[in-house]
Amino acid sequence: MIRQGEYYAGIYSHPDNTRVQSITSLADMTALTAVSTPRWRSDWRTLQALPLKRIIKEDEWLSQARMVSMQWVDFMLMPLMPQYNNHYQLDNISLKAHPHFVVQIKDSRHFVVSRNHPHGQQAFKALQKGLAKLREQGRIRSAYEQAGFIPDLAQMAVLNSPLERQKSSPE
């Protein structure tokens, strides 16, 4: 559903956290802390690849959001929410995405279809056919753009793209 290179996350902090909101390059990350859980392998690996001061392990999402909102930790990764101006509000928790940067998550998302199910092969073929048609029509990308998984890259830059280029360049 989401192909490699199409998965992004917003860099969410308390709206008054100027250290996060004023990031201008990957080098600015060295003074920052982030919170996540190793249970979310893609997010955890992405954070580990960033030049952060520290990554705090917290398994509960609500506790992560509280830590960031209270500015005990600088930021967390979350999907963008363009319909809310990338602002997350829940009771006394207030988080705002960086206005100009996103982080690319090096991962993809798929449907799982059992090979052992009597209709597994038929379901797999139907999914492939339907997804190909939706992708050809641009509906998948449009849906993920509306949901915030794929940002408007004319308006936002990928903060860790230099990191990705370094990893893939020959030594």
C-alpha positions in Angstrom: 0.0 0.0 0.0 2.8 2.4 0.9 5.9 1.8 -1.2 9.5 2.2 -0.1 10.2 6.0 -0.2 6.6 7.0 0.3 6.4 6.8 4.1 7.0 10.1 6.0 6.5 11.4 9.5 6.1 14.8 11.0 8.5 16.0 13.6 6.1 16.9 16.5 7.1 19.0 19.5 5.4 21.4 21.9 4.5 24.5 19.8 6.8 26.6 22.0 9.9 24.3 21.7 12.1 26.7 19.6 14.9 24.1 19.4 12.7 21.9 17.3 10.6 24.5 15.5 13.7 26.3 14.3 15.5 23.3 12.8 17.2 24.2 9.5 19.3 21.1 8.8 20.1 17.6 9.9 23.0 19.0 12.0 20.6 20.8 14.2 19.3 17.4 15.5 22.5 16.7 17.5 21.1 18.8 20.4 17.7 17.1 20.4 16.1 14.2 22.2 13.3 12.0 20.8 10.9 9.5 22.3 9.6 6.3 20.7 9.5 2.5 21.3 11.5 -0.3 19.7 8.1 -2.0 19.2 7.7 0.4 16.3 10.7 -0.9 14.4 10.5 1.5 11.5 10.3 4.6 13.7 13.0 3.3 16.1 15.4 2.6 13.3 14.8 5.9 11.6 15.5 7.8 14.9 18.6 5.7 15.5 19.9 6.8 12.1 19.5 10.5 13.0 22.3 12.3 14.8 20.3 12.8 18.0 21.5 13.6 21.5 19.4 10.8 22.9 16.4 8.5 22.2 14.2 7.8 25.1 12.3 4.5 25.2 8.7 4.7 26.1 6.3 2.0 25.0 3.0 3.8 25.6 2.0 6.3 22.9 0.1 8.6 25.3 3.0 8.8 27.6 5.3 9.7 24.7 2.9 12.5 23.7 2.8 13.8 27.3 6.5 13.8 27.6 6.9 15.9 24.4 4.0 18.2 25.4 5.6 18.8 28.8 8.9 19.4 27.0 10.7 16.6 28.9 11.6 15.3 25.5 12.0 17.4 22.4 10.0 15.5 19.8 8.3 12.4 18.5 7.4 11.2 15.1 3.8 11.2 14.0 1.8 11.2 10.7 1.1 14.7 9.5 -2.4 15.9 9.9 -2.9 18.5 7.1 -6.6 18.9 7.9 -5.6 20.2 11.4 -2.7 22.3 10.2 -0.4 19.6 11.5 -1.4 20.4 15.1 -2.4 17.6 17.5 -4.5 18.6 20.5 -5.9 16.2 23.1 -7.0 17.7 26.5 -3.8 19.4 27.8 -1.5 17.7 25.2 -0.5 20.1 22.4 1.9 19.0 19.7 2.8 20.8 16.5 4.8 19.4 13.5 7.8 21.3 12.2 6.5 23.6 9.5 9.2 22.9 6.9 10.7 19.4 7.5 9.5 15.8 7.6 11.5 12.6 8.2 11.4 9.8 5.7 10.7 6.4 7.3 12.6 3.7 5.5 9.8 1.2 5.3 6.7 0.2 3.4 3.2 -1.1 4.2 1.5 -4.2 2.8 -1.6 -6.3 3.0 -1.0 -9.8 4.2 -2.9 -12.6 2.4 -2.7 -16.2 3.6 -1.4 -18.7 1.1 -3.0 -21.5 3.1 -6.5 -20.0 2.9 -8.7 -21.8 0.3 -9.3 -18.4 -1.4 -5.9 -16.9 -0.7 -4.6 -16.9 -4.2 -7.8 -15.5 -5.6 -7.9 -12.8 -3.0 -4.2 -11.9 -3.7 -4.8 -11.6 -7.4 -7.9 -9.4 -6.8 -6.0 -7.2 -4.5 -3.1 -6.8 -6.9 -5.5 -6.0 -9.7 -7.5 -3.4 -7.7 -4.4 -1.8 -6.2 -2.8 -1.5 -9.7 -5.9 0.2 -11.0 -6.1 2.6 -8.0 -2.4 3.4 -8.2 -2.8 4.1 -12.0 -5.6 6.5 -11.2 -3.6 8.3 -8.5 -6.1 7.4 -5.9 -3.7 5.7 -3.5 -1.2 8.6 -3.5 -4.1 11.1 -3.2 -5.5 9.3 -0.2 -2.2 9.1 1.6 -1.5 12.8 0.8 -4.9 13.7 2.4 -4.1 11.5 5.4 -0.7 13.1 5.9 1.4 10.0 5.1 2.8 11.7 2.0 3.5 15.4 2.5 3.4 18.1 -0.1 7.1 18.0 -0.9 6.8 21.3 -2.7 6.1 22.8 0.7 8.2 20.5 3.0 11.7 19.1 2.8 12.9 15.7 3.9 15.3 16.3 6.7 17.0 12.9 6.6 17.4 12.8 2.8 21.2 13.6 3.0 21.5 10.7 5.4 19.7 8.4 3.0 22.0 9.5 0.1 25.1 9.0 2.3 24.0 5.4 3.1 23.4 4.5 -0.5 26.5 6.2 -2.0 29.5 4.0 -2.8 32.5 4.3 -0.5 
